[in-house]
Amino acid sequence: MGGIDVANGVVGAVIGMVFAVLFQQPLQDGWFRLRRRSSVALRGLRSREESAPVWRTFSLGPLHTSALIVEGDGDSPISPESIHVQVLDGEVELPPDMAAWREEIAEESERLRAEGRTPLWNGPRYAVESFDVSRTALDERPEVHLRLRPTDYYTFLAAQQLDRRLSDGTTPRSRYLDPDDPLRAPAFLQCSFAVNIAVVTADDMLVVSRRSNRVRMAPGVWNSSVNEGMSRHIDSAGRSAPDLYAVSRRGMREELSLEPHEYSLDLLAFVLDVDRRHWSAHFHARLKDLTREGLQERMSRGVADRWEHQTVDYVPFRPAAVARYMLRADRVHRWAPLAPALFHLALVHVYGRTPVERAEAQAVRRL
C-alpha cells in the first residue's frame, strides 16, 4: 500500500506540474488582459469628450477673477515701439435709454453741489473703440493697435450699470455683450482704460495698496501698487495720442511721489476685466535705490493722490511669498479684479514661468 501511495503522489505531482506549465500562464495572461480592459473602460467612463473656451480669466486655486490676459505673458516685455494708439473723432454716444442714466448722474452731482458737498467730477476720458494685435513678419513681436474715442466720467458711470434693466426688460450686458466673444463690445461700454503697475522696491518688497473707502469705484479692495486712469485732458498734449508709458510715469509720481530716473519700467501685458469692461496696460516697475523704508519716508513728505489709498502693504517679492499673500483668507476675495494677474505676470517677468507656477501650485495645495 505504501508503494502505491508513493506512486500516486508522484503521478499527482507530475500532473500538477504539467497543468501548471500548460494552463497557469495562459490563465494569468487572460486575467491580466481582463483587468487592463476593465481599467481602460473605467477611464473611458470618467474621461468624456468636452469643449472649453480658449479665453479664460485669470485664476489661482480658490482665487477667481474676471481679468482676461489678452496679450503678453510676462516673460517678454512689450516695447514702446510696438504700441500704436489712435484717437478717433466724435465722442461716444449712449443709446437713448442709457442716456437717461447719465442725466441722473449729472443731476446727482448738481444736488451734491447745492448741498455744499463734493460733486462728481466729470473728467474727460477715453473709451476703447477697438484693440487689435498682430505679429511682425521676421521675429513675430507683437504689434498692438489701440483705437480710442473721447468720452467722459458721467458716461463711464452710466455704462457701469451693466445689469440694470432697460425699458424692454433686457440689460446692457445681455443686449450688447456676447460671453463667447469677450473682446467684442461697443465703445460706450468700454469707457475705461488705465495702467496698473507692480512696484518692487530696491530691497525686493512688492508694494500692494488698498483702495480708499472714499473712491466711488471698488472702494476698500486690495489693488496694484499704482492704478492710474487715462485722462483725455492730461495725457493728450494738443491733438496727440496718449503715451502709455507717460501715463504710467504720471501715476508713479501722483500716487508714490516717484520720478522717472528712480525706476525702470516694463510693459508686460494688456488685460481686460470682462465683467466691468475695464481695459488695462500692466507694467512692472523696479526702484533703483529706494528701499521700503525709503519709499515710506518719501510718501510721508507728501503724495498728490494720497486720498486714493488707505493702506499699503509690503510683501517679499518672491513667488512663494506673493502666492501665499494673494491666497490669504482675508485677501482672496477682496482683490480688485486686475491685481492678481498683474502680480503673477511681474513674478514671471523676474523669475521665469516654471518657478512661479511651481510656487503657486504649492501655495494652493497648502490651503
C-alpha positions in Angstrom: 0.0 0.0 0.0 2.8 2.4 0.9 4.4 1.9 -2.5 1.1 2.6 -4.3 0.6 5.8 -2.2 4.0 7.0 -3.2 3.4 6.2 -6.8 0.1 8.1 -6.7 1.8 11.0 -5.1 4.5 11.1 -7.7 1.9 10.9 -10.5 -0.2 13.7 -8.9 2.8 15.9 -8.6 3.8 15.3 -12.3 0.2 16.0 -13.4 0.2 19.2 -11.3 3.4 20.4 -12.9 2.1 19.6 -16.4 -1.1 21.5 -15.6 0.8 24.5 -14.3 3.0 24.6 -17.4 0.1 24.2 -19.8 -2.6 26.3 -18.2 -1.3 28.6 -15.4 0.5 31.1 -17.6 -2.4 31.4 -20.1 -4.8 31.9 -17.1 -2.6 34.6 -15.7 -2.3 36.3 -19.1 -6.1 36.2 -19.5 -6.6 37.7 -16.1 -4.1 40.5 -16.8 -5.9 41.3 -20.1 -9.3 41.3 -18.4 -8.0 43.8 -15.7 -6.4 46.0 -18.3 -9.6 46.2 -20.4 -11.6 46.9 -17.3 -9.3 49.8 -16.3 -9.4 51.3 -19.8 -13.2 51.0 -19.8 -13.4 52.8 -16.4 -11.1 55.6 -17.6 -13.2 55.9 -20.7 -16.3 56.4 -18.5 -14.6 59.1 -16.5 -12.9 60.9 -19.4 -15.5 62.2 -21.8 -15.2 64.4 -24.8 -15.8 68.1 -23.9 -15.1 71.6 -25.2 -13.7 74.5 -23.3 -13.3 78.2 -24.3 -9.9 79.4 -25.4 -10.4 82.7 -23.5 -10.4 82.0 -19.7 -10.0 84.6 -17.0 -7.1 84.5 -14.5 -7.5 82.2 -11.5 -5.2 80.7 -8.9 -6.8 77.9 -6.8 -9.8 79.5 -5.0 -8.9 82.9 -6.3 -11.1 83.6 -9.4 -11.0 86.9 -11.2 -12.6 88.5 -14.2 -9.2 89.5 -15.6 -8.6 88.2 -19.2 -4.9 88.4 -20.3 -5.4 89.5 -23.9 -1.7 90.0 -24.9 1.5 89.3 -23.1 2.7 86.6 -20.8 5.1 88.5 -18.5 8.2 86.8 -19.9 8.9 89.2 -22.7 8.1 92.9 -22.3 6.2 94.7 -25.0 8.4 97.5 -26.5 7.1 101.1 -26.7 7.7 101.0 -30.5 5.1 98.2 -30.8 2.2 100.2 -29.4 0.2 102.3 -31.9 -2.6 104.5 -30.4 -5.1 106.3 -32.5 -7.7 108.8 -31.2 -10.8 108.9 -33.4 -13.1 112.0 -33.9 -16.5 112.1 -32.4 -17.4 111.3 -28.8 -19.1 108.1 -27.6 -22.8 108.2 -27.7 -25.0 106.2 -25.3 -28.2 104.6 -26.5 -31.3 106.7 -25.7 -32.5 104.6 -22.8 -29.0 104.6 -21.2 -28.5 108.4 -21.9 -31.2 108.9 -19.3 -29.0 107.2 -16.7 -26.2 109.7 -17.5 -28.7 112.6 -16.8 -29.5 111.1 -13.4 -25.8 111.1 -12.6 -25.4 114.8 -13.7 -28.4 115.7 -11.6 -27.0 113.9 -8.6 -23.8 115.9 -8.9 -25.7 119.2 -9.0 -27.6 118.2 -5.9 -24.4 117.4 -4.1 -23.0 120.8 -5.1 -26.2 122.6 -3.9 -25.9 120.8 -0.6 -22.3 122.0 -0.2 -20.9 118.5 -0.6 -18.3 117.2 -3.1 -19.9 116.8 -6.5 -18.9 114.1 -9.0 -16.1 115.5 -11.1 -16.9 114.8 -14.8 -13.4 114.4 -16.1 -12.6 113.8 -19.8 -11.7 110.2 -20.5 -11.2 107.8 -23.4 -13.3 104.8 -24.5 -11.8 101.8 -26.3 -13.2 101.6 -29.8 -11.1 98.5 -30.7 -8.0 96.6 -29.6 -6.1 94.5 -32.1 -2.8 92.6 -32.1 -0.7 91.4 -35.0 2.8 90.0 -35.3 5.9 91.3 -37.1 7.0 89.3 -40.1 10.5 88.3 -39.0 10.7 88.0 -35.2 6.9 87.7 -34.5 7.0 90.5 -32.0 3.5 91.8 -31.0 2.2 94.9 -32.7 -0.6 96.5 -30.7 -3.2 98.8 -32.3 -5.4 100.6 -29.8 -8.2 102.9 -31.1 -9.7 105.3 -28.7 -12.7 107.6 -28.7 -13.4 110.7 -26.5 -15.9 110.2 -23.6 -16.3 111.5 -20.0 -16.7 110.2 -16.4 -20.5 110.6 -16.4 -20.8 108.3 -19.4 -18.5 105.8 -17.8 -20.6 105.7 -14.6 -23.8 105.2 -16.7 -22.2 102.4 -18.7 -21.1 100.7 -15.5 -24.7 99.8 -14.7 -24.4 96.7 -16.9 -27.1 94.7 -15.0 -29.7 97.5 -14.7 -33.0 96.8 -16.6 -33.7 98.6 -19.8 -37.2 99.5 -21.0 -37.6 96.2 -22.8 -36.5 94.2 -19.7 -33.1 93.4 -21.0 -29.8 94.7 -19.5 -26.8 96.3 -21.3 -24.9 93.1 -20.5 -27.4 90.8 -22.1 -28.2 93.1 -25.0 -24.7 94.2 -26.1 -22.2 91.7 -24.8 -21.5 88.1 -26.0 -19.9 85.9 -23.3 -18.4 83.7 -26.0 -16.7 86.7 -27.7 -15.3 88.8 -24.8 -13.2 91.1 -26.9 -16.1 92.4 -28.8 -18.1 95.2 -27.2 -19.4 98.7 -28.2 -17.2 101.6 -27.3 -19.9 103.1 -24.9 -19.5 100.1 -22.6 -15.7 100.4 -22.6 -15.1 103.9 -21.2 -12.2 102.9 -19.0 -8.5 102.5 -19.9 -5.9 102.5 -17.1 -2.4 101.5 -16.3 -1.7 99.1 -13.4 1.8 98.9 -12.1 3.5 96.3 -9.8 6.2 98.3 -8.0 9.1 96.5 -6.3 11.5 98.3 -4.0 15.3 98.1 -4.2 15.2 95.6 -1.3 12.7 93.4 -3.1 9.4 94.3 -1.5 6.2 94.4 -3.5 4.0 97.4 -2.9 0.3 96.4 -2.5 -2.3 99.2 -2.0 -5.8 99.1 -0.6 -8.2 101.4 -2.2 -9.7 104.2 -0.1 -13.3 103.9 1.0 -13.8 107.4 -0.5 -13.4 106.3 -4.1 -16.6 105.6 -6.0 -15.5 102.5 -7.9 -14.4 99.4 -5.9 -13.8 101.0 -2.5 -11.8 99.1 0.1 -10.4 96.4 -2.1 -6.7 95.4 -2.4 -5.2 96.6 -5.7 -2.0 97.1 -7.6 0.8 99.4 -6.4 -0.3 102.1 -8.8 -3.6 102.4 -10.7 -4.0 105.4 -13.0 -6.8 106.1 -15.4 -6.0 107.6 -18.8 -7.1 111.3 -18.9 -8.0 112.9 -22.2 -7.1 116.3 -20.7 -3.8 115.5 -19.1 -2.4 112.7 -21.2 -3.0 114.1 -24.7 -1.0 117.2 -25.3 -2.8 119.1 -28.1 -4.2 116.6 -30.5 -1.5 113.9 -29.9 -2.5 110.4 -28.8 -1.7 109.4 -25.2 1.5 107.5 -24.5 1.0 104.6 -22.1 4.5 104.9 -20.6 3.8 108.6 -19.9 0.5 107.7 -18.2 2.5 105.2 -16.0 5.1 107.8 -15.1 2.3 110.2 -14.1 0.8 107.5 -11.9 4.1 106.8 -10.2 4.5 110.5 -9.5 1.0 111.2 -8.3 0.5 108.0 -6.2 4.0 107.3 -4.9 5.9 110.5 -5.4 8.5 108.8 -7.7 10.3 110.4 -10.6 11.3 108.6 -13.8 15.0 108.4 -13.1 14.3 106.4 -9.9 12.9 103.3 -11.5 12.9 101.0 -14.6 9.6 100.4 -16.3 8.4 97.4 -18.5 5.1 96.8 -20.1 4.1 93.2 -19.6 0.6 92.7 -20.9 -2.8 94.1 -21.9 -5.6 92.8 -19.7 -9.4 93.2 -19.8 -11.8 93.0 -16.9 -14.6 91.2 -18.8 -17.1 91.8 -16.0 -16.8 95.6 -15.9 -15.2 96.1 -19.3 -12.2 97.9 -17.9 -9.0 97.8 -20.1 -5.5 97.9 -18.5 -1.9 98.0 -19.5 0.0 96.0 -16.9 3.5 97.3 -16.0 6.4 96.3 -13.7 8.5 99.0 -12.1 11.7 98.3 -10.2 13.1 101.0 -7.9 16.8 101.5 -8.3 17.8 102.8 -4.9 14.7 103.4 -2.8 14.0 100.6 -0.2 10.7 100.0 1.6 11.8 102.4 4.3 13.0 105.0 1.8 9.7 104.9 0.0 7.7 105.2 3.2 9.8 108.3 4.1 9.3 109.7 0.7 5.5 109.3 0.9 5.5 110.8 4.4 6.6 114.1 2.8 3.6 114.4 0.6 1.7 112.4 -2.2 -0.5 114.1 -4.7 -3.3 111.5 -4.7 -2.9 110.2 -1.1 -6.7 110.1 -0.7 -7.0 107.2 -3.2 -5.3 104.7 -0.9 -6.0 103.9 2.8 -3.3 101.2 3.4 -0.1 100.0 1.8 1.4 96.5 2.4 4.9 95.5 1.6 5.3 91.8 0.6 8.6 90.0 0.0 8.8 89.8 -3.8 9.3 86.0 -4.1 7.0 83.6 -5.8 6.0 81.6 -2.7 5.5 84.7 -0.5 3.4 86.6 -3.1 1.3 83.5 -3.9 0.6 82.9 -0.2 -0.2 86.6 0.3 -2.7 86.6 -2.6 -4.4 83.5 -1.2 -4.7 84.7 2.4 -8.2 84.2 3.8 -8.6 88.0 4.4 -7.4 88.8 0.8 -8.5 86.0 -1.5 -12.0 87.5 -2.0 -11.0 91.2 -1.6 -8.9 91.8 -4.7 -9.6 94.3 -7.4 -10.1 92.0 -10.5 -6.9 93.1 -12.4 -4.4 93.0 -9.5 -3.7 89.2 -9.0 -2.9 88.8 -12.8 -0.6 91.8 -12.5 1.4 90.3 -9.6 1.6 86.9 -11.3 3.0 88.5 -14.6 5.5 90.5 -12.6 6.8 87.4 -10.9 7.1 85.6 -14.2 9.0 88.6 -15.6 11.6 88.4 -12.9 11.8 84.7 -12.0 10.5 82.8 -15.1 7.3 80.9 -15.6 8.3 77.5 -14.3 9.5 78.5 -10.7 6.4 80.8 -10.4 4.0 78.1 -11.5 5.6 75.6 -9.1 5.4 78.0 -6.1 1.8 78.9 -6.9 0.8 75.2 -7.1 2.5 74.5 -3.7 0.6 77.5 -2.2 -2.7 76.2 -3.4 -2.0 72.7 -2.1 -1.2 74.0 1.3 -4.6 75.7 1.7 
